[in-house]
């Protein structure tokens, strides 16, 4: 199929999209919608940054040619940073598909998936489920409960036991969140490409790198430095572990070789898991009861409304009306 034929098919598909349909860019995950599909361009509007932008036909053609020249798919990482929406729009065409895992866009002989966000698949409040075995969820519930039961705007006014509870729960949430954050990062890392930021509802992330250095074997380092004209005495330093060993076999005190500064801090000593579990179950039961009460109240209101409608619409005789 020629570009012209593919282009007109794409325009037809865009015109047939339901109003308000959201697409998502494959690399940066920005959400946008199509506001107008014209012969020379497609106008889009980004939902997350309130920006309207025209996508030119000639740029669609350039990407089309690149896809044609890449039988295994065109590498999306080769796109300029601002060209992310083009493959998302092309994916609306029934013969083009974006593979986010492989980071390519391909052309197929059969109908393919699109970058259209399926609203029906997005979880609603009714679809929420309690995660099983996730510590950060349980501890966060307990922390929220504690924050709601105490006025934390002035911590100095709180009782000591309340402060202890808050500190313990904050410590647990911090630990659990860090562990879970690392698990999320391990999975997310494989989905991030180079230094392109990827956006979500609450923020964005990007792939980056850091350098960690560790010295090679001492003799190898000293030999290489000496060969480069550096005297080994210039790079030798005091080894703290060896100093500690020396203190154990001499009469020197710690203060003879260390500058010591003491500071005090709070450390979590222990956690009563039984109390936490009991309180957590109580919270869950209370939430369930609250939901049931709201549902019962709503049913009563509906029944009352139905009765009023029935009273207004039912046929009654004159005698009944007078009575």
MODELLER restraints for C-alpha pairs under 7 A, 6 or more apart:
rsr = mdl.restraints
at = mdl.atoms
rsr.add(forms.Gaussian(group=physical.xy_distance, feature=features.Distance(at['CA:3:A'], at['CA:61:A']), mean=6.70, stdev=0.5))
rsr.add(forms.Gaussian(group=physical.xy_distance, feature=features.Distance(at['CA:9:A'], at['CA:93:A']), mean=6.87, stdev=0.5))
rsr.add(forms.Gaussian(group=physical.xy_distance, feature=features.Distance(at['CA:10:A'], at['CA:92:A']), mean=6.81, stdev=0.5))
rsr.add(forms.Gaussian(group=physical.xy_distance, feature=features.Distance(at['CA:10:A'], at['CA:93:A']), mean=5.05, stdev=0.5))
rsr.add(forms.Gaussian(group=physical.xy_distance, feature=features.Distance(at['CA:11:A'], at['CA:37:A']), mean=6.09, stdev=0.5))
rsr.add(forms.Gaussian(group=physical.xy_distance, feature=features.Distance(at['CA:13:A'], at['CA:92:A']), mean=6.62, stdev=0.5))
rsr.add(forms.Gaussian(group=physical.xy_distance, feature=features.Distance(at['CA:13:A'], at['CA:93:A']), mean=6.50, stdev=0.5))
rsr.add(forms.Gaussian(group=physical.xy_distance, feature=features.Distance(at['CA:14:A'], at['CA:37:A']), mean=6.70, stdev=0.5))
rsr.add(forms.Gaussian(group=physical.xy_distance, feature=features.Distance(at['CA:15:A'], at['CA:37:A']), mean=6.84, stdev=0.5))
rsr.add(forms.Gaussian(group=physical.xy_distance, feature=features.Distance(at['CA:20:A'], at['CA:33:A']), mean=6.51, stdev=0.5))
rsr.add(forms.Gaussian(group=physical.xy_distance, feature=features.Distance(at['CA:21:A'], at['CA:33:A']), mean=5.94, stdev=0.5))
rsr.add(forms.Gaussian(group=physical.xy_distance, feature=features.Distance(at['CA:22:A'], at['CA:31:A']), mean=6.37, stdev=0.5))
rsr.add(forms.Gaussian(group=physical.xy_distance, feature=features.Distance(at['CA:22:A'], at['CA:32:A']), mean=5.59, stdev=0.5))
rsr.add(forms.Gaussian(group=physical.xy_distance, feature=features.Distance(at['CA:22:A'], at['CA:33:A']), mean=4.83, stdev=0.5))
rsr.add(forms.Gaussian(group=physical.xy_distance, feature=features.Distance(at['CA:22:A'], at['CA:116:A']), mean=5.77, stdev=0.5))
rsr.add(forms.Gaussian(group=physical.xy_distance, feature=features.Distance(at['CA:22:A'], at['CA:117:A']), mean=5.50, stdev=0.5))
rsr.add(forms.Gaussian(group=physical.xy_distance, feature=features.Distance(at['CA:23:A'], at['CA:31:A']), mean=5.68, stdev=0.5))
rsr.add(forms.Gaussian(group=physical.xy_distance, feature=features.Distance(at['CA:23:A'], at['CA:32:A']), mean=5.38, stdev=0.5))
rsr.add(forms.Gaussian(group=physical.xy_distance, feature=features.Distance(at['CA:23:A'], at['CA:33:A']), mean=5.91, stdev=0.5))
rsr.add(forms.Gaussian(group=physical.xy_distance, feature=features.Distance(at['CA:23:A'], at['CA:88:A']), mean=6.81, stdev=0.5))
rsr.add(forms.Gaussian(group=physical.xy_distance, feature=features.Distance(at['CA:23:A'], at['CA:115:A']), mean=5.43, stdev=0.5))
rsr.add(forms.Gaussian(group=physical.xy_distance, feature=features.Distance(at['CA:23:A'], at['CA:116:A']), mean=4.28, stdev=0.5))
rsr.add(forms.Gaussian(group=physical.xy_distance, feature=features.Distance(at['CA:23:A'], at['CA:117:A']), mean=5.55, stdev=0.5))
rsr.add(forms.Gaussian(group=physical.xy_distance, feature=features.Distance(at['CA:24:A'], at['CA:30:A']), mean=5.49, stdev=0.5))
rsr.add(forms.Gaussian(group=physical.xy_distance, feature=features.Distance(at['CA:24:A'], at['CA:31:A']), mean=4.49, stdev=0.5))
rsr.add(forms.Gaussian(group=physical.xy_distance, feature=features.Distance(at['CA:24:A'], at['CA:32:A']), mean=6.27, stdev=0.5))
rsr.add(forms.Gaussian(group=physical.xy_distance, feature=features.Distance(at['CA:24:A'], at['CA:88:A']), mean=6.52, stdev=0.5))
rsr.add(forms.Gaussian(group=physical.xy_distance, feature=features.Distance(at['CA:24:A'], at['CA:115:A']), mean=5.67, stdev=0.5))
rsr.add(forms.Gaussian(group=physical.xy_distance, feature=features.Distance(at['CA:24:A'], at['CA:116:A']), mean=6.51, stdev=0.5))
rsr.add(forms.Gaussian(group=physical.xy_distance, feature=features.Distance(at['CA:24:A'], at['CA:117:A']), mean=6.75, stdev=0.5))
rsr.add(forms.Gaussian(group=physical.xy_distance, feature=features.Distance(at['CA:25:A'], at['CA:31:A']), mean=6.60, stdev=0.5))
rsr.add(forms.Gaussian(group=physical.xy_distance, feature=features.Distance(at['CA:25:A'], at['CA:84:A']), mean=5.72, stdev=0.5))
rsr.add(forms.Gaussian(group=physical.xy_distance, feature=features.Distance(at['CA:25:A'], at['CA:85:A']), mean=5.30, stdev=0.5))
rsr.add(forms.Gaussian(group=physical.xy_distance, feature=features.Distance(at['CA:25:A'], at['CA:88:A']), mean=5.43, stdev=0.5))
rsr.add(forms.Gaussian(group=physical.xy_distance, feature=features.Distance(at['CA:26:A'], at['CA:84:A']), mean=6.89, stdev=0.5))
rsr.add(forms.Gaussian(group=physical.xy_distance, feature=features.Distance(at['CA:26:A'], at['CA:88:A']), mean=6.55, stdev=0.5))
rsr.add(forms.Gaussian(group=physical.xy_distance, feature=features.Distance(at['CA:26:A'], at['CA:100:A']), mean=6.17, stdev=0.5))
rsr.add(forms.Gaussian(group=physical.xy_distance, feature=features.Distance(at['CA:27:A'], at['CA:84:A']), mean=6.62, stdev=0.5))
rsr.add(forms.Gaussian(group=physical.xy_distance, feature=features.Distance(at['CA:27:A'], at['CA:198:A']), mean=6.41, stdev=0.5))
rsr.add(forms.Gaussian(group=physical.xy_distance, feature=features.Distance(at['CA:28:A'], at['CA:196:A']), mean=6.48, stdev=0.5))
rsr.add(forms.Gaussian(group=physical.xy_distance, feature=features.Distance(at['CA:28:A'], at['CA:197:A']), mean=5.59, stdev=0.5))
rsr.add(forms.Gaussian(group=physical.xy_distance, feature=features.Distance(at['CA:28:A'], at['CA:198:A']), mean=3.91, stdev=0.5))
rsr.add(forms.Gaussian(group=physical.xy_distance, feature=features.Distance(at['CA:28:A'], at['CA:199:A']), mean=5.72, stdev=0.5))
rsr.add(forms.Gaussian(group=physical.xy_distance, feature=features.Distance(at['CA:29:A'], at['CA:198:A']), mean=5.47, stdev=0.5))
rsr.add(forms.Gaussian(group=physical.xy_distance, feature=features.Distance(at['CA:29:A'], at['CA:199:A']), mean=5.24, stdev=0.5))
rsr.add(forms.Gaussian(group=physical.xy_distance, feature=features.Distance(at['CA:29:A'], at['CA:200:A']), mean=6.80, stdev=0.5))
rsr.add(forms.Gaussian(group=physical.xy_distance, feature=features.Distance(at['CA:30:A'], at['CA:48:A']), mean=6.96, stdev=0.5))
rsr.add(forms.Gaussian(group=physical.xy_distance, feature=features.Distance(at['CA:30:A'], at['CA:199:A']), mean=5.90, stdev=0.5))
rsr.add(forms.Gaussian(group=physical.xy_distance, feature=features.Distance(at['CA:31:A'], at['CA:46:A']), mean=5.86, stdev=0.5))
rsr.add(forms.Gaussian(group=physical.xy_distance, feature=features.Distance(at['CA:31:A'], at['CA:47:A']), mean=5.64, stdev=0.5))
rsr.add(forms.Gaussian(group=physical.xy_distance, feature=features.Distance(at['CA:31:A'], at['CA:48:A']), mean=6.53, stdev=0.5))
rsr.add(forms.Gaussian(group=physical.xy_distance, feature=features.Distance(at['CA:32:A'], at['CA:44:A']), mean=6.44, stdev=0.5))
rsr.add(forms.Gaussian(group=physical.xy_distance, feature=features.Distance(at['CA:32:A'], at['CA:45:A']), mean=5.30, stdev=0.5))
rsr.add(forms.Gaussian(group=physical.xy_distance, feature=features.Distance(at['CA:32:A'], at['CA:46:A']), mean=4.11, stdev=0.5))
rsr.add(forms.Gaussian(group=physical.xy_distance, feature=features.Distance(at['CA:32:A'], at['CA:47:A']), mean=5.26, stdev=0.5))
rsr.add(forms.Gaussian(group=physical.xy_distance, feature=features.Distance(at['CA:33:A'], at['CA:44:A']), mean=5.59, stdev=0.5))
rsr.add(forms.Gaussian(group=physical.xy_distance, feature=features.Distance(at['CA:33:A'], at['CA:45:A']), mean=5.42, stdev=0.5))
rsr.add(forms.Gaussian(group=physical.xy_distance, feature=features.Distance(at['CA:33:A'], at['CA:46:A']), mean=6.63, stdev=0.5))
rsr.add(forms.Gaussian(group=physical.xy_distance, feature=features.Distance(at['CA:34:A'], at['CA:43:A']), mean=6.12, stdev=0.5))
rsr.add(forms.Gaussian(group=physical.xy_distance, feature=features.Distance(at['CA:34:A'], at['CA:44:A']), mean=4.56, stdev=0.5))
rsr.add(forms.Gaussian(group=physical.xy_distance, feature=features.Distance(at['CA:34:A'], at['CA:45:A']), mean=6.50, stdev=0.5))
rsr.add(forms.Gaussian(group=physical.xy_distance, feature=features.Distance(at['CA:35:A'], at['CA:43:A']), mean=5.63, stdev=0.5))
rsr.add(forms.Gaussian(group=physical.xy_distance, feature=features.Distance(at['CA:35:A'], at['CA:44:A']), mean=5.41, stdev=0.5))
rsr.add(forms.Gaussian(group=physical.xy_distance, feature=features.Distance(at['CA:35:A'], at['CA:45:A']), mean=6.60, stdev=0.5))
rsr.add(forms.Gaussian(group=physical.xy_distance, feature=features.Distance(at['CA:36:A'], at['CA:42:A']), mean=5.93, stdev=0.5))
rsr.add(forms.Gaussian(group=physical.xy_distance, feature=features.Distance(at['CA:36:A'], at['CA:43:A']), mean=5.14, stdev=0.5))
rsr.add(forms.Gaussian(group=physical.xy_distance, feature=features.Distance(at['CA:37:A'], at['CA:43:A']), mean=6.35, stdev=0.5))
rsr.add(forms.Gaussian(group=physical.xy_distance, feature=features.Distance(at['CA:40:A'], at['CA:56:A']), mean=6.35, stdev=0.5))
rsr.add(forms.Gaussian(group=physical.xy_distance, feature=features.Distance(at['CA:40:A'], at['CA:57:A']), mean=5.20, stdev=0.5))
rsr.add(forms.Gaussian(group=physical.xy_distance, feature=features.Distance(at['CA:41:A'], at['CA:54:A']), mean=6.32, stdev=0.5))
rsr.add(forms.Gaussian(group=physical.xy_distance, feature=features.Distance(at['CA:41:A'], at['CA:55:A']), mean=5.42, stdev=0.5))
rsr.add(forms.Gaussian(group=physical.xy_distance, feature=features.Distance(at['CA:41:A'], at['CA:56:A']), mean=4.44, stdev=0.5))
rsr.add(forms.Gaussian(group=physical.xy_distance, feature=features.Distance(at['CA:41:A'], at['CA:57:A']), mean=5.00, stdev=0.5))
rsr.add(forms.Gaussian(group=physical.xy_distance, feature=features.Distance(at['CA:42:A'], at['CA:54:A']), mean=5.70, stdev=0.5))
rsr.add(forms.Gaussian(group=physical.xy_distance, feature=features.Distance(at['CA:42:A'], at['CA:55:A']), mean=5.05, stdev=0.5))
rsr.add(forms.Gaussian(group=physical.xy_distance, feature=features.Distance(at['CA:42:A'], at['CA:56:A']), mean=6.57, stdev=0.5))
rsr.add(forms.Gaussian(group=physical.xy_distance, feature=features.Distance(at['CA:43:A'], at['CA:53:A']), mean=5.74, stdev=0.5))
rsr.add(forms.Gaussian(group=physical.xy_distance, feature=features.Distance(at['CA:43:A'], at['CA:54:A']), mean=4.27, stdev=0.5))
rsr.add(forms.Gaussian(group=physical.xy_distance, feature=features.Distance(at['CA:43:A'], at['CA:55:A']), mean=5.98, stdev=0.5))
rsr.add(forms.Gaussian(group=physical.xy_distance, feature=features.Distance(at['CA:44:A'], at['CA:52:A']), mean=5.71, stdev=0.5))
rsr.add(forms.Gaussian(group=physical.xy_distance, feature=features.Distance(at['CA:44:A'], at['CA:53:A']), mean=5.42, stdev=0.5))
rsr.add(forms.Gaussian(group=physical.xy_distance, feature=features.Distance(at['CA:44:A'], at['CA:54:A']), mean=6.23, stdev=0.5))
rsr.add(forms.Gaussian(group=physical.xy_distance, feature=features.Distance(at['CA:45:A'], at['CA:51:A']), mean=5.58, stdev=0.5))
rsr.add(forms.Gaussian(group=physical.xy_distance, feature=features.Distance(at['CA:45:A'], at['CA:52:A']), mean=4.26, stdev=0.5))
rsr.add(forms.Gaussian(group=physical.xy_distance, feature=features.Distance(at['CA:45:A'], at['CA:53:A']), mean=6.28, stdev=0.5))
rsr.add(forms.Gaussian(group=physical.xy_distance, feature=features.Distance(at['CA:46:A'], at['CA:52:A']), mean=6.35, stdev=0.5))
rsr.add(forms.Gaussian(group=physical.xy_distance, feature=features.Distance(at['CA:60:A'], at['CA:86:A']), mean=6.56, stdev=0.5))
rsr.add(forms.Gaussian(group=physical.xy_distance, feature=features.Distance(at['CA:66:A'], at['CA:74:A']), mean=6.51, stdev=0.5))
rsr.add(forms.Gaussian(group=physical.xy_distance, feature=features.Distance(at['CA:67:A'], at['CA:73:A']), mean=6.22, stdev=0.5))
rsr.add(forms.Gaussian(group=physical.xy_distance, feature=features.Distance(at['CA:67:A'], at['CA:74:A']), mean=5.17, stdev=0.5))
rsr.add(forms.Gaussian(group=physical.xy_distance, feature=features.Distance(at['CA:67:A'], at['CA:106:A']), mean=6.38, stdev=0.5))
rsr.add(forms.Gaussian(group=physical.xy_distance, feature=features.Distance(at['CA:72:A'], at['CA:106:A']), mean=6.99, stdev=0.5))
rsr.add(forms.Gaussian(group=physical.xy_distance, feature=features.Distance(at['CA:73:A'], at['CA:104:A']), mean=5.30, stdev=0.5))
rsr.add(forms.Gaussian(group=physical.xy_distance, feature=features.Distance(at['CA:73:A'], at['CA:105:A']), mean=5.26, stdev=0.5))
rsr.add(forms.Gaussian(group=physical.xy_distance, feature=features.Distance(at['CA:73:A'], at['CA:106:A']), mean=4.39, stdev=0.5))
rsr.add(forms.Gaussian(group=physical.xy_distance, feature=features.Distance(at['CA:74:A'], at['CA:104:A']), mean=5.13, stdev=0.5))
rsr.add(forms.Gaussian(group=physical.xy_distance, feature=features.Distance(at['CA:74:A'], at['CA:105:A']), mean=5.34, stdev=0.5))
rsr.add(forms.Gaussian(group=physical.xy_distance, feature=features.Distance(at['CA:74:A'], at['CA:106:A']), mean=6.47, stdev=0.5))
rsr.add(forms.Gaussian(group=physical.xy_distance, feature=features.Distance(at['CA:75:A'], at['CA:103:A']), mean=6.04, stdev=0.5))
rsr.add(forms.Gaussian(group=physical.xy_distance, feature=features.Distance(at['CA:75:A'], at['CA:104:A']), mean=4.57, stdev=0.5))
rsr.add(forms.Gaussian(group=physical.xy_distance, feature=features.Distance(at['CA:75:A'], at['CA:105:A']), mean=6.92, stdev=0.5))
rsr.add(forms.Gaussian(group=physical.xy_distance, feature=features.Distance(at['CA:76:A'], at['CA:103:A']), mean=5.51, stdev=0.5))
rsr.add(forms.Gaussian(group=physical.xy_distance, feature=features.Distance(at['CA:76:A'], at['CA:104:A']), mean=5.18, stdev=0.5))
rsr.add(forms.Gaussian(group=physical.xy_distance, feature=features.Distance(at['CA:76:A'], at['CA:105:A']), mean=6.86, stdev=0.5))
rsr.add(forms.Gaussian(group=physical.xy_distance, feature=features.Distance(at['CA:77:A'], at['CA:193:A']), mean=6.97, stdev=0.5))
rsr.add(forms.Gaussian(group=physical.xy_distance, feature=features.Distance(at['CA:87:A'], at['CA:105:A']), mean=6.83, stdev=0.5))
rsr.add(forms.Gaussian(group=physical.xy_distance, feature=features.Distance(at['CA:88:A'], at['CA:115:A']), mean=5.51, stdev=0.5))
rsr.add(forms.Gaussian(group=physical.xy_distance, feature=features.Distance(at['CA:90:A'], at['CA:96:A']), mean=6.27, stdev=0.5))
rsr.add(forms.Gaussian(group=physical.xy_distance, feature=features.Distance(at['CA:91:A'], at['CA:97:A']), mean=5.01, stdev=0.5))
rsr.add(forms.Gaussian(group=physical.xy_distance, feature=features.Distance(at['CA:91:A'], at['CA:98:A']), mean=6.31, stdev=0.5))
rsr.add(forms.Gaussian(group=physical.xy_distance, feature=features.Distance(at['CA:91:A'], at['CA:114:A']), mean=4.76, stdev=0.5))
rsr.add(forms.Gaussian(group=physical.xy_distance, feature=features.Distance(at['CA:91:A'], at['CA:115:A']), mean=6.08, stdev=0.5))
rsr.add(forms.Gaussian(group=physical.xy_distance, feature=features.Distance(at['CA:92:A'], at['CA:114:A']), mean=5.28, stdev=0.5))
rsr.add(forms.Gaussian(group=physical.xy_distance, feature=features.Distance(at['CA:94:A'], at['CA:111:A']), mean=4.74, stdev=0.5))
rsr.add(forms.Gaussian(group=physical.xy_distance, feature=features.Distance(at['CA:94:A'], at['CA:112:A']), mean=5.61, stdev=0.5))
rsr.add(forms.Gaussian(group=physical.xy_distance, feature=features.Distance(at['CA:95:A'], at['CA:107:A']), mean=5.55, stdev=0.5))
rsr.add(forms.Gaussian(group=physical.xy_distance, feature=features.Distance(at['CA:95:A'], at['CA:108:A']), mean=5.02, stdev=0.5))
rsr.add(forms.Gaussian(group=physical.xy_distance, feature=features.Distance(at['CA:95:A'], at['CA:109:A']), mean=6.18, stdev=0.5))
rsr.add(forms.Gaussian(group=physical.xy_distance, feature=features.Distance(at['CA:95:A'], at['CA:110:A']), mean=6.12, stdev=0.5))
rsr.add(forms.Gaussian(group=physical.xy_distance, feature=features.Distance(at['CA:95:A'], at['CA:111:A']), mean=5.41, stdev=0.5))
rsr.add(forms.Gaussian(group=physical.xy_distance, feature=features.Distance(at['CA:95:A'], at['CA:112:A']), mean=6.00, stdev=0.5))
rsr.add(forms.Gaussian(group=physical.xy_distance, feature=features.Distance(at['CA:96:A'], at['CA:106:A']), mean=5.72, stdev=0.5))
rsr.add(forms.Gaussian(group=physical.xy_distance, feature=features.Distance(at['CA:96:A'], at['CA:107:A']), mean=4.54, stdev=0.5))
rsr.add(forms.Gaussian(group=physical.xy_distance, feature=features.Distance(at['CA:96:A'], at['CA:108:A']), mean=6.10, stdev=0.5))
rsr.add(forms.Gaussian(group=physical.xy_distance, feature=features.Distance(at['CA:96:A'], at['CA:112:A']), mean=6.40, stdev=0.5))
rsr.add(forms.Gaussian(group=physical.xy_distance, feature=features.Distance(at['CA:97:A'], at['CA:105:A']), mean=5.58, stdev=0.5))
rsr.add(forms.Gaussian(group=physical.xy_distance, feature=features.Distance(at['CA:97:A'], at['CA:106:A']), mean=5.43, stdev=0.5))
rsr.add(forms.Gaussian(group=physical.xy_distance, feature=features.Distance(at['CA:97:A'], at['CA:107:A']), mean=6.44, stdev=0.5))
rsr.add(forms.Gaussian(group=physical.xy_distance, feature=features.Distance(at['CA:97:A'], at['CA:112:A']), mean=5.66, stdev=0.5))
rsr.add(forms.Gaussian(group=physical.xy_distance, feature=features.Distance(at['CA:97:A'], at['CA:113:A']), mean=5.91, stdev=0.5))
rsr.add(forms.Gaussian(group=physical.xy_distance, feature=features.Distance(at['CA:97:A'], at['CA:114:A']), mean=6.23, stdev=0.5))
rsr.add(forms.Gaussian(group=physical.xy_distance, feature=features.Distance(at['CA:98:A'], at['CA:104:A']), mean=5.95, stdev=0.5))
rsr.add(forms.Gaussian(group=physical.xy_distance, feature=features.Distance(at['CA:98:A'], at['CA:105:A']), mean=4.32, stdev=0.5))
rsr.add(forms.Gaussian(group=physical.xy_distance, feature=features.Distance(at['CA:98:A'], at['CA:106:A']), mean=6.48, stdev=0.5))
rsr.add(forms.Gaussian(group=physical.xy_distance, feature=features.Distance(at['CA:99:A'], at['CA:105:A']), mean=6.06, stdev=0.5))
rsr.add(forms.Gaussian(group=physical.xy_distance, feature=features.Distance(at['CA:101:A'], at['CA:191:A']), mean=6.60, stdev=0.5))
rsr.add(forms.Gaussian(group=physical.xy_distance, feature=features.Distance(at['CA:135:A'], at['CA:176:A']), mean=6.19, stdev=0.5))
rsr.add(forms.Gaussian(group=physical.xy_distance, feature=features.Distance(at['CA:136:A'], at['CA:173:A']), mean=5.65, stdev=0.5))
rsr.add(forms.Gaussian(group=physical.xy_distance, feature=features.Distance(at['CA:136:A'], at['CA:176:A']), mean=4.90, stdev=0.5))
rsr.add(forms.Gaussian(group=physical.xy_distance, feature=features.Distance(at['CA:136:A'], at['CA:177:A']), mean=5.75, stdev=0.5))
rsr.add(forms.Gaussian(group=physical.xy_distance, feature=features.Distance(at['CA:138:A'], at['CA:280:A']), mean=6.99, stdev=0.5))
rsr.add(forms.Gaussian(group=physical.xy_distance, feature=features.Distance(at['CA:139:A'], at['CA:169:A']), mean=6.53, stdev=0.5))
rsr.add(forms.Gaussian(group=physical.xy_distance, feature=features.Distance(at['CA:139:A'], at['CA:172:A']), mean=6.69, stdev=0.5))
rsr.add(forms.Gaussian(group=physical.xy_distance, feature=features.Distance(at['CA:139:A'], at['CA:173:A']), mean=5.76, stdev=0.5))
rsr.add(forms.Gaussian(group=physical.xy_distance, feature=features.Distance(at['CA:140:A'], at['CA:173:A']), mean=6.11, stdev=0.5))
rsr.add(forms.Gaussian(group=physical.xy_distance, feature=features.Distance(at['CA:142:A'], at['CA:280:A']), mean=6.35, stdev=0.5))
rsr.add(forms.Gaussian(group=physical.xy_distance, feature=features.Distance(at['CA:143:A'], at['CA:169:A']), mean=5.75, stdev=0.5))
rsr.add(forms.Gaussian(group=physical.xy_distance, feature=features.Distance(at['CA:143:A'], at['CA:170:A']), mean=6.98, stdev=0.5))
rsr.add(forms.Gaussian(group=physical.xy_distance, feature=features.Distance(at['CA:146:A'], at['CA:166:A']), mean=6.88, stdev=0.5))
rsr.add(forms.Gaussian(group=physical.xy_distance, feature=features.Distance(at['CA:168:A'], at['CA:268:A']), mean=6.31, stdev=0.5))
rsr.add(forms.Gaussian(group=physical.xy_distance, feature=features.Distance(at['CA:189:A'], at['CA:207:A']), mean=6.84, stdev=0.5))
rsr.add(forms.Gaussian(group=physical.xy_distance, feature=features.Distance(at['CA:192:A'], at['CA:206:A']), mean=6.62, stdev=0.5))
rsr.add(forms.Gaussian(group=physical.xy_distance, feature=features.Distance(at['CA:192:A'], at['CA:207:A']), mean=5.84, stdev=0.5))
rsr.add(forms.Gaussian(group=physical.xy_distance, feature=features.Distance(at['CA:193:A'], at['CA:207:A']), mean=6.72, stdev=0.5))
rsr.add(forms.Gaussian(group=physical.xy_distance, feature=features.Distance(at['CA:194:A'], at['CA:207:A']), mean=5.97, stdev=0.5))
rsr.add(forms.Gaussian(group=physical.xy_distance, feature=features.Distance(at['CA:195:A'], at['CA:206:A']), mean=5.81, stdev=0.5))
rsr.add(forms.Gaussian(group=physical.xy_distance, feature=features.Distance(at['CA:195:A'], at['CA:207:A']), mean=5.34, stdev=0.5))
rsr.add(forms.Gaussian(group=physical.xy_distance, feature=features.Distance(at['CA:195:A'], at['CA:208:A']), mean=6.42, stdev=0.5))
rsr.add(forms.Gaussian(group=physical.xy_distance, feature=features.Distance(at['CA:196:A'], at['CA:206:A']), mean=5.90, stdev=0.5))
rsr.add(forms.Gaussian(group=physical.xy_distance, feature=features.Distance(at['CA:197:A'], at['CA:204:A']), mean=6.16, stdev=0.5))
rsr.add(forms.Gaussian(group=physical.xy_distance, feature=features.Distance(at['CA:197:A'], at['CA:205:A']), mean=5.39, stdev=0.5))
rsr.add(forms.Gaussian(group=physical.xy_distance, feature=features.Distance(at['CA:197:A'], at['CA:206:A']), mean=4.33, stdev=0.5))
rsr.add(forms.Gaussian(group=physical.xy_distance, feature=features.Distance(at['CA:198:A'], at['CA:204:A']), mean=5.26, stdev=0.5))
rsr.add(forms.Gaussian(group=physical.xy_distance, feature=features.Distance(at['CA:198:A'], at['CA:205:A']), mean=5.37, stdev=0.5))
rsr.add(forms.Gaussian(group=physical.xy_distance, feature=features.Distance(at['CA:198:A'], at['CA:206:A']), mean=6.01, stdev=0.5))
rsr.add(forms.Gaussian(group=physical.xy_distance, feature=features.Distance(at['CA:199:A'], at['CA:205:A']), mean=6.54, stdev=0.5))
rsr.add(forms.Gaussian(group=physical.xy_distance, feature=features.Distance(at['CA:222:A'], at['CA:232:A']), mean=5.96, stdev=0.5))
rsr.add(forms.Gaussian(group=physical.xy_distance, feature=features.Distance(at['CA:226:A'], at['CA:232:A']), mean=6.47, stdev=0.5))
rsr.add(forms.Gaussian(group=physical.xy_distance, feature=features.Distance(at['CA:247:A'], at['CA:253:A']), mean=6.90, stdev=0.5))
